[in-house]
Amino acid sequence: MKKKITLGLFLAYILFCGFLCIKTRFIIPNQHLVLQSEKAQKYKKLLDNAGLKGNLTIYKNKQRRWQYTTAGDANSSYLINSVQKELTAGLIMRAISENKFSLDDKVAKFYPNVPNAQNISVLNLLEMTSGLDPTGPMGDAPYNNDDANAQKMIQDTHYNEQNFGKGDYQDLDYILLSHILEKVNGQSYETLFNDMYVYPLKLKHTDFVWADQQKLKEIDFLFNGQNVDMNAIHGLLGAGSVAMSNDDLYKTSLDLLNGKLLSEQNKDIIYAPGNNALHYRGGLYTKNNHYESNGNGYGYCNFLRISKDGKNAVVLQSADSSHYGDLSNSANKIYTDLFGK
């Protein structure tokens, strides 16, 4: 009897060790990604008080370190709003590297009927120093096609001489850049976006918000109950029309900054500090040791804080923008706490 018990305990021990081996191989490697409990509790409290209804994800050394989800799930996608401008800038730099135009080319080369087009450069648009601002909708209603939207936007564009050469944040600049991309490539912005980002990076939770309901379901789009005006969204071409999950947004931003999608030289050009008080160029604000990008629209808000080499980042997206300021401060505090100012 004693030998049977001993044998039984031995077999149990072997099974237990086997379980530990499996656990160690398939589970333990991810445990180093988890924050210390003190920090995790601190961040949860901060985000709960800020009214987060979505995801915050921390990345360190290109790995997901911690994620806190209060609405949807870890793969939920959100309308990223103006954070898309960084990706539009990547498309611009790709076209420049293919000698399709240059940063110094004037808008008149593509759309001569834009006010002051002979003096406004592509770089002015990237840095939002064009002096252009809209006087009406930035597209047709109902939406017909992108070219008609471009002509309607130009018709309703005003040139403010006082803002030329100065930082004046306007969606219009990046919408116009998107139409320039379509004109020089002979392809839609959507096709260019998919060919540079979605297909090569195998993004599973990214699409344009004008996609059909089945596709939005497939990418886990988190609907917040607000009606999205699809005519207006088409009018925001390149400046606020894409839905992405935290992981997809981080992966794309990482590959723009680490030399995979753009050469190191071209990355340094397109995301250099802007010649303006905002230090804005290419959809990103340049800070001491990192970049920042923010989005806000249709009840969604988005915050990207990412190191200049892309290795470390905080991505926060919420399906409730009523606490925009608190959520922005939370993203800043968490990034600074982990990676410095």
SVG drawing of the C-alpha trace seen along z (x, -y; Angstrom):
<svg xmlns="http://www.w3.org/2000/svg" viewBox="-27 -89 46 91">
<polyline fill="none" stroke="black" stroke-width="0.4" points="0.0,0.0 2.8,-2.4 4.6,-1.7 1.3,-2.4 0.8,-5.7 4.4,-6.6 4.1,-5.7 0.9,-7.7 2.5,-10.7 5.5,-10.4 3.2,-10.3 1.2,-13.2 4.5,-15.1 5.6,-14.3 2.2,-15.5 2.5,-18.7 6.0,-19.3 4.8,-18.7 2.1,-21.3 4.6,-23.8 6.8,-23.2 3.8,-23.8 2.8,-26.8 6.4,-28.1 6.7,-27.8 3.3,-29.2 2.3,-31.5 5.3,-32.6 7.1,-34.5 4.3,-37.0 4.3,-37.6 7.2,-40.1 4.9,-42.3 2.6,-42.8 3.1,-46.0 3.8,-45.8 0.6,-45.7 1.1,-49.1 1.5,-50.8 -1.4,-48.9 -3.7,-49.9 -2.5,-53.5 -3.2,-53.6 -6.6,-51.9 -7.7,-54.5 -6.3,-57.4 -8.2,-56.1 -11.4,-55.3 -11.4,-58.8 -10.7,-60.2 -13.8,-58.4 -12.1,-56.0 -14.6,-53.9 -12.2,-52.0 -8.6,-50.8 -5.2,-52.0 -2.2,-50.0 1.4,-50.4 4.2,-49.1 7.8,-48.8 10.7,-47.6 8.1,-46.9 6.0,-44.5 2.6,-45.0 3.4,-45.5 -0.1,-46.2 -3.6,-46.9 -6.6,-48.2 -10.0,-47.8 -13.2,-49.3 -15.4,-49.0 -15.4,-46.6 -12.4,-44.2 -8.7,-44.2 -9.1,-44.1 -11.8,-46.9 -11.2,-49.5 -12.1,-53.2 -12.4,-56.1 -8.9,-57.4 -9.8,-60.9 -6.7,-63.2 -4.3,-60.5 -4.7,-59.4 -2.7,-62.4 0.5,-60.7 -0.3,-57.9 -1.2,-60.3 2.2,-61.9 3.8,-58.5 2.0,-58.1 3.2,-61.6 6.8,-60.6 6.5,-57.4 5.3,-59.3 8.2,-61.8 10.7,-59.0 9.3,-57.7 10.0,-61.1 6.3,-61.9 6.7,-65.3 8.8,-67.2 8.2,-69.0 9.0,-72.3 6.4,-71.8 3.7,-74.3 0.0,-73.5 -0.5,-75.2 1.1,-72.2 -1.8,-70.0 -4.7,-72.4 -4.1,-75.9 -7.5,-77.1 -6.6,-76.9 -6.2,-80.5 -2.5,-81.5 -1.6,-78.1 1.4,-79.5 3.1,-80.2 1.9,-77.4 4.1,-74.3 3.5,-70.7 5.7,-71.3 3.3,-74.2 0.4,-71.7 2.4,-69.1 3.2,-71.8 -0.2,-73.5 1.4,-76.8 -0.6,-77.3 -2.9,-80.0 -5.8,-78.1 -9.1,-77.6 -12.5,-76.4 -15.6,-78.5 -18.0,-75.6 -18.2,-71.8 -15.1,-69.9 -17.1,-67.8 -20.3,-67.2 -23.5,-66.0 -24.5,-63.5 -21.0,-62.2 -20.4,-61.5 -16.6,-60.9 -13.3,-62.2 -12.6,-64.5 -16.0,-66.3 -15.2,-66.6 -11.8,-68.2 -13.4,-70.8 -16.1,-71.6 -13.6,-72.0 -11.4,-74.3 -14.5,-76.4 -15.1,-76.9 -11.4,-77.6 -10.3,-81.0 -6.7,-82.2 -5.7,-84.1 -2.5,-85.9 -1.8,-86.5 -1.5,-82.8 0.7,-82.0 4.0,-80.5 2.5,-80.2 1.0,-77.1 -2.7,-77.1 -4.3,-73.7 -6.7,-72.9 -8.0,-69.5 -8.1,-71.1 -4.4,-70.9 -4.3,-67.1 -7.4,-66.6 -5.8,-68.6 -2.6,-66.4 -4.8,-63.3 -6.3,-64.6 -2.8,-65.4 -1.9,-61.8 -4.8,-60.5 -4.0,-62.8 -0.3,-61.9 -0.8,-58.2 -4.0,-57.8 -5.4,-55.7 -7.8,-56.3 -6.5,-57.2 -8.2,-54.1 -6.2,-51.9 -3.0,-53.7 -3.6,-53.3 -4.4,-49.6 -1.4,-48.9 1.1,-50.6 -0.4,-49.6 -3.2,-47.1 -2.0,-44.4 1.8,-44.3 1.3,-44.7 -1.6,-42.3 -3.8,-44.6 -6.9,-42.7 -8.7,-45.5 -8.4,-48.4 -10.7,-49.8 -12.4,-53.0 -15.5,-53.8 -17.6,-54.0 -17.1,-50.2 -20.3,-48.0 -21.6,-46.8 -20.2,-43.3 -16.7,-44.6 -17.0,-46.9 -18.1,-43.9 -15.1,-41.9 -12.6,-44.6 -14.5,-44.9 -15.5,-48.5 -16.8,-49.8 -20.0,-51.7 -20.6,-54.4 -24.2,-55.1 -23.6,-58.4 -24.5,-58.8 -21.6,-59.3 -22.2,-61.5 -20.7,-59.5 -20.8,-62.5 -18.6,-64.4 -16.4,-61.4 -15.7,-61.2 -14.9,-64.9 -12.3,-64.2 -10.3,-62.0 -6.9,-61.4 -7.6,-63.5 -10.1,-61.4 -11.9,-58.5 -10.1,-55.3 -10.9,-53.0 -8.0,-51.1 -7.4,-49.0 -4.6,-50.0 -2.3,-47.2 -2.9,-48.1 -2.2,-51.8 0.9,-51.0 2.2,-48.5 1.7,-51.0 3.3,-53.9 6.3,-51.6 7.0,-50.6 6.8,-54.2 9.5,-55.1 11.8,-52.1 12.7,-52.1 10.4,-49.3 8.0,-51.5 10.2,-54.5 13.9,-54.8 15.6,-56.4 16.4,-59.5 12.8,-59.9 11.4,-59.3 13.6,-62.0 12.4,-64.4 8.7,-63.8 8.5,-63.7 11.0,-66.5 10.0,-69.3 7.9,-71.7 8.9,-75.3 6.2,-76.6 5.4,-77.3 3.5,-74.0 6.6,-71.9 4.1,-70.1 4.9,-68.2 3.7,-65.0 0.8,-64.6 3.0,-64.5 4.0,-67.0 7.6,-66.7 8.4,-66.7 11.8,-66.3 12.0,-62.5 8.8,-61.5 6.0,-62.3 2.4,-63.1 -0.8,-62.9 -4.4,-63.5 -7.8,-62.9 -11.4,-64.0 -14.6,-63.6 -18.0,-61.8 -17.7,-60.9 -14.3,-59.2 -11.0,-60.5 -7.5,-59.1 -4.0,-59.7 -0.7,-58.4 2.5,-59.0 5.4,-57.2 9.2,-57.4 11.1,-58.6 12.3,-55.1 8.8,-53.7 9.9,-51.2 7.9,-52.6 4.4,-54.0 1.1,-54.7 -2.0,-54.4 -5.3,-55.5 -8.6,-55.3 -12.1,-55.9 -15.6,-55.7 -16.6,-58.7 -14.8,-62.0 -16.7,-64.0 -13.6,-63.6 -11.1,-64.5 -8.9,-66.7 -8.8,-64.3 -7.9,-61.4 -5.2,-63.4 -3.7,-64.3 -3.8,-60.6 -2.0,-59.5 0.7,-62.2 1.1,-61.2 1.4,-57.5 3.9,-58.0 6.0,-60.4 5.8,-58.1 7.2,-55.2 9.5,-56.8 10.2,-60.4 9.2,-63.7"/>
</svg>
